[in-house]
Amino acid sequence: MPAWQEGYMDIHHIATGRGDAILAILPDGTSWLQDAGDCGTDWFASGQGCAILPNSTKAVGEWIADYVKHFTEGTPSAGELDYAWLTHFHGDHIGTAANAINGDKGYKLTGITMVGDRVKIHKLVDRAWPDYDVPTRELCMREFYLYNEYKLFTDWQTANNGMEMEQFEVGAENQFAMVHNPDAWPDFSVRNLCGNGYVWTGTGTSSEPMYTDVAALDENMYSCGVVIQYGKFRYWNCGDIPGLNWPDYASQERTFETPVSKVCGPVTVMKLDHHGTFDTTSEECLKNLQPQAMIALSSHIRQPYKDQVERMIDQTVYSGERELYVTTDCSRNELGDLFSNFKPAGHIVVRVYEGGTSWQIFVLDAKTTTYDVIYKSDIKTL
């Protein structure tokens, strides 16, 4: 793949088979890791999950760190991360305590703690720092199983390695600002759309709740989300926010995709919410976003789900061309003929060219360590 150069924005969807990890290289070379998941071995052991990519000789966090080091070469952030951001506290986005291994700094290594142990992180943003009581301590801890190791990690990194911490601010437009040469690219911005059950109102930095019963919310509903804009190009990543109600859940106010997608408006590329699982990718969301490309980060044999794929390709939902991408082929058998709608599986790299007026997608081989290009789309003009 041609190397990143100043003025390009690359968004790498790293195929690990075990959770979300997205590396963005911004137009001035600012590096930004969005999640660093490792959902562990339970799904795989039960026949429901994917194998580690490229192989099991290293832990997932090690592979992510290797990827970051490789693709930040030649940038002002070489070998380091200017930002890391955790959309929410589930294992497939931050790491799993049950599969953590011992480190030498007093905390165990998995997901984000392993990446941060191997790659310097200058600033880490999560949804509930510093007291982890959003919306309450009890509710925050309910599904934050990695908390003890994560807190040991952040305490060590802030005290010994200069890492800064911030809480995600819904409505903000400067929390993920470029740090090397921002004045050269004034047509770049990141708007924080949602988080902790709140959505940006579309005015200033104000936000409003999307729920009435906070006690019924679950961790996916706390997911933080952003829209990245570079020129005419727009990219959506809203973690695992739900968009459809489901009887098994305590809350039946799960249609968060609707208000968030409405305030966001059309995008060029969409990272599927919750991996394209059964409670997401609603018709209303797709109508509001009308993405030209959709990307599923898959760690399970049913990611993305059949109903979601059928909606994604349905021209009656919204008209126009769209391309579908997935990081693994784990769902091939479950999807059957529907899987043919996807481009080859692998690391999916969205490249936006200087000025944000054209873009292209590369798929890199995730089963080797040479990152060979196995597919590339046409260059598309906006």
Buried (B, 14 or more C-beta within 10 A) or exposed (E): BEEBEBBBBBBBBBBBBBBBBBBBBBBBBBBBBBBBBBBBBEBBEEEEBBBBBBEEEBBBBBBBBBBBBEBBEEBBBEBBBBBBBBBBBBBBBBBBBEBBEEBEBEBBBBBBBBBBBBBBBBBBBBBBBEEBEBBEEEBBBEBBBBBEBBEBBBBBBEEEEEBEBBBBBBBBBEBBBBBBBBEEBEEBBBBBBBBBBBBBBBEEBEBEEBBEEBEBBBBBBBBBBBBBBBBBBBBBBBBBBBBBEEEEBEBEBBBBBBBBBBBBEBBBBBBBBBBBBBBBBBBBBBBBBBBBBBBBBBBBBBBBBBEBBBBBEEEEBBEEEBBBBBBBBBBBEBBEEBBEBBBBBBBBBBBBBBBBBBBBBBBBBBBEBEBEBBBBBEEBEB
